[in-house]
Structure formats: C-alpha cells, structure tokens
Amino acid sequence: MKSYYFLILTGFLTLISFEQGFAKNIDLSSWSEYTYDLSGGQPPGKWILSNNNSTVVQRVNADPSFYLNNVNQTSYTMDGSFQVKTTSDNDFIGFVFGYRNDHQFYIFDWRQGTEGDSTYGNAKEGFRIIKINANSSKDLDLYDFWNSNTDNSTILASSYGDNKGWDDKTIYDFHLEFFPGKFTIVVYLGGTKKELWKITVNDNSFDSGQFGFYNFSQEQVEYSGFEQTGGIEALVSGCIELKGEPIKKGKAMLMQSGEIFQSVPLDDNGCYQFFHVNEEKPFGVMIRRTME
C-alpha cells in the first residue's frame, strides 16, 4: 500500500520565451560571471567583453570560473570559437551546461598538459566531461575539478593522451547539442571540419539548465562568435526538500484553469520543470510524494 504527501505552490508567470529553428547570434552583455572561492585556491576570474559584446576574455589564473547565460533551457545547439591567447600555463578551458546551480551541472574541459599536484593528484592532458552533483557548493573543493571522480564529481567521458591537449594561440570551434537525456560535443580545429574529439553521452541527471564558458587555473582564454539554434526555456521549475533532503520519489503536477493537466516525475535532486505554461493565467503546482 502506498500513501502520499502533498504540497501546493502557486504563482503567476511574468515571462515566456521560446527560440526555435534558426541560429541566433549571442550578445554576451547579459551574461553573469561566477567564480568559486575554494580553500587553497586562486583569485576570482576577470571576464572582459569586446567586439560589440560578441567576445569575452577571462584574463586571470583563477579558481573554477564561469560566464553564464542566465537562461534555464533545453533542446538547443550551441556553436562558437575559443582559444588561449598566451603561452603561459597549461590548464583547463571549456564550457558548462545543464547548469542548475553552483553545485549541479555538467562540465566539458580540456587540458593542454598533464600535471601532478601533491594534494590533488594528477590532472591529465586531454578532454573530459564531468558531472558535478553535490548537496551544496560548500561540499566542493579543488579536487572535484582537478582530478575528479569523487563523491561530488563523476567523469562521464574522457580522451587522454600525448598530443591531445590544446595549443597556444590556436582557435578551436565548439559544437554542443543538448537535449533531455542526451548530449553531443564536437571540437574542431578552427575554420576546418577536422574533428579533434566527438562524444555523445546519455545521462538524464540535468535535462536543462544554463550554458556558460568555463576555465580553471588558466588565464587569457577567449570565447567568441557564439550562436544558438533552438532552445526551450523552462518557465516553471523548482526543487523540493523534506527535512533538508530532496524528495526523490514522486511527481509534480501543474494546474491551470482551462489548460491541459501536466505531470512530470521528480528527479534525483527533487527537482521538476514545466516548459509549456499559459503566461496569462495563475497556476498551481502540486508535489505528490510516493511513500513506500
């Protein structure tokens, strides 16, 4: 026999946004920077815009630092170019996506060279895709981003080896296809179709979230000329906890008068999202918790 626990949330929508079917040049001026302040780490990042807000450079050898688009979305592709504009250092450059918050997201990163650290171990030359999934940002440390494969950081895919790192002052092109439960990343030598790495990952931990630029302990990283195709914004979303723990078993139900009833399962973080909502009507969200 199962019983259920109910919570009711209500509200009004103030914005609805859909972008589909064509490539849209991105103005980076509305994006936001964020850098962790981790024990034993480095200064915050310094992100500088140029070229009519189509280019941004992160200039500092910083702790893990992001430049985020502030849009919780899914079902899109993202294309653009990036490079390291210095011969100094050999660390991590890349992107974040499916960014729910500062402790739940995916990272694509790329190292120029292998480097050992007496505290955090070896960081290998080459490509990785990492899933960061912690209870809070307070649980994260530099090891989660440097070596990974911790309780908070899981390597979903990798390609390591000699001559797999990025080169100084060389432009690379980046392509991301991000859809619920599946994403594909391709890295090309800039201005060519020479594939340096192509990977498809099936994982449904974060089926929507923000997109952003990422680097860790690497200065003078430039991102430019980014375009997005498609994209469905999550209009109503949230996460639910009971006594400090996420409700993992259950579902969220969205109700609006005269509209189709919608129901989605809660994910492993107790979160839900709805992408199709009438912006002119009030709504209610009911959380139904399954009891064993």
N, C-alpha and C positions, 0 to 999 in steps of 0.2 A: 504494500500500500504506500502511495506517495501523498505527501501533503505539500502545501505551497505557501510561500511568504510573499506578500505584495507590498510594493511601494509605488506611489503615484507622484509623477513630476509633471508640472505644467509650465507653459510659456507661450511667447509669441515669437515669430520669425521676423527678423529685420532685413535679411539679405538672402537672395537666392542667385546662384551663379553657375552657369554651365558653359564650357568651351569645348566645342567638338568639331572635328572634320578638317581643320586646316592648321598649318603651322603659325604660331603666334610669336613674334619677336618679344623678348622679355626685357622690360625696364627694371633694373635691379634696385632702383632707389627706394622701393617699398619693402625691401628685404631687411632682415634684422641679424645682427651678429651676436654670437654667444660663445663664450669660452669657459671651460671648466677651470676651477681653482682647486687643483688636486695637490695633496701633500707631496712635497719633493719635486714639484713641477716647475713650470716656467711662466713667463709673463702672459697676460691676455693678448689675443690676436688684435691686429690693427688692419681693418678692411677699408681700402680706399677705392672709390668709384672714379671712372673716367669714361671717355668716348661716349658722351651723352647717356651715361648710365647703362651702357651695354657691356662694360668691362669692370671687373673688380680684382684688386690685388691684395693678398694677405701678406704683409711685409715683415712679420715678426716670427722669430723662432719660439713658438708658443705651445702651451698645453693644447689638448684637443680643442679645435676651434671650428665653429660653424658659421655659415652665412645662409640664413633660412628664408624661404619664400612666404611663410606665414599663411599657407593655404593647406587645409586638410583635404586631400583629394586622392582619387584613384583613377585607374583606366586611362593612362596617358603615356606618351613618349616624350623624351627629353633629349635634345641634341645640342652639342656645343664643343668648344675647344678649351684646352688647358695646357699650361706649361710652367716650368720652373725657370725663372729669369735670372739665375745666378749659378755659379759653380760651387757655392758653399753648401755643405751638408748633403745628406743622402736619405732623408726620412720620408714620412708618409704624406701623400697627396691623394685626393679623391672626392667622394660625394657621400651624402646621407640621403636616405629616402625612407618612406614609411615611418617618418619621424612623428611619433605620438606625443612625446615629451622628452625631457632630458635624461631619461633612463630606459626608454623603449624605442628602438629604431634599428634600421639596417645601415651598415657602412660598406661602401666599396673603397678599399685603399690600395695603394701601390707604393712600394719602396724601391729606391734606387740601389741600395746595397744592404747586405747582411751586417748586423751589428749586435754585439753582445753587451749585456749590462749585468753587473754583479748582483743587482737587486731584482731586476725584472726579466732576466734571461735573454734569449736570442730573439731578435726581430729579423725575419728572413727577407731576402731580396725577392721581389715578385708581387703577385696580385693576391688579394683576399676579398671575400665577402664575409662580414661579421654580423651577427645578430647580438645587439645589446638588449638585455632583458633583466633588469634589476628591480627590486622593490622600491628603491628611490635612488636619486643621484648620490646620496650620502654613502651608499653601498659601493660606489665605483671608485677605483683607483687607477693609477697609471698602468698597472699590469693588465687590466682589462683591455686597454687599447694597444699596448706594446706587444705582448706575447699572445694574449687572448687564450681561449679555451679554459675559462674559469667558470665559476658558478653563474656569473653575470654576463659572460661573453662567450659566444659559440661561433667557431669558424664553420660556415656553411659550405664554402668552396674556396679553393686556393690553387695557385700555379706558381711554384717557387723554382729558382734555379739561377745559375750564372747567365748573364746576358738577358735576363727578364725584367731588369729594372728600367726606370725611365732615364733618359739622357738630359743633361743640362741644356737649357736654351733650345728645346725642341718642342714643337707644337704637336699635340695629340688631339684626336677627335673622339668624342664620347657619345654613346647611344644607350639610352635606357628605355626599356618597355616595361611598364609597371602595371600589373593587373592583379585582382584579388587571387591570392594563392600561387602566383607565378610571376617571375620577372626575369628579363634577359638583359645582359650588359655586353656591349661590344666596345673595345678600344681599338682605334685605328691609328696608324701613323698619319699625322696631319696632312690633309689635302690629298689623301690616297684612299684606296679601299683595301690596303694591306692590313689584315686583322692581326693584332698582337695578342688579344685574348677575347674569346667569346664564351659566355657561360649562361646557361639557363638554370634557375633554381626554383624548385617547388617548395614553398613554405607559406603557411597562412597565418603566421603569428601577427603580422601587421599588414592588413589588406588595404590600408590607406594611411595618409599622413603627409607631413611636409616634405619637400625636397630642398636640399641645400648643398653648398660647397663645403668641403672638409679638408683640413690638414692638421698635422700633429708634428711638432718639433721641426717644421720646415718653413723657411722664410721665402719671400718673393715668389709666391705661387699666384699665377694669373688665370682667371676664368673669363671667357669672352664669347660673344656671338651666340648665346643660348636661345633656343626656340623650343616651344612646347606644342605638341599636337594632341588634341582631345583633352580629357580631364573632366571628371565629375566630382564636384565638391560635396563633401559630407555636410549636410545642412543641420542635422540634429545628431549629436553624439554625446557620449559621456561614459563614465566608468562608475561602478557601484561597489562599495565595500560594506562588510558587516563586521564590526569589532576589529577594524583595521586589516581585514583580509578580503581580497576580491571574491565576489560571488561568481564562481566559475560554471556552475551548473544551473541553467535556467535560460530565460529569454526575455527580450524587451519587446514591448508591443506599443506601437504608435497609433493614436486615435485622433481623428479629426472629423467633425460632423460633415456628412455627405461625401467623404473620401474613402478610398479603399483601405481597409484594415491592413496594417503591416506588422510583421513579426520577424525578428532576427534572433539567432542564438547569441548568448553572451560568450565572449572569447575567454581565453585562459587568464586574461587580466581583468575580467569582469566588465569589459567594455562593449559598447554597441554603437552602431551608426545607421542613419537613415539618409538616403540620397534623394528621395522624391517626396517633397512636402509642399503643400499649398501655403505660400507665404502670407496669404491674406487672412488666414484663419488661425485661431488659437489651437493648441494641440495639447495632448496629454500622453505621457509615456508611463506605461505600467511595467514594472520589473517583476517577473514571476520566477521565484527561486524554487528549484526542484529539491525536495528532501528525500533522502534515502530511507 
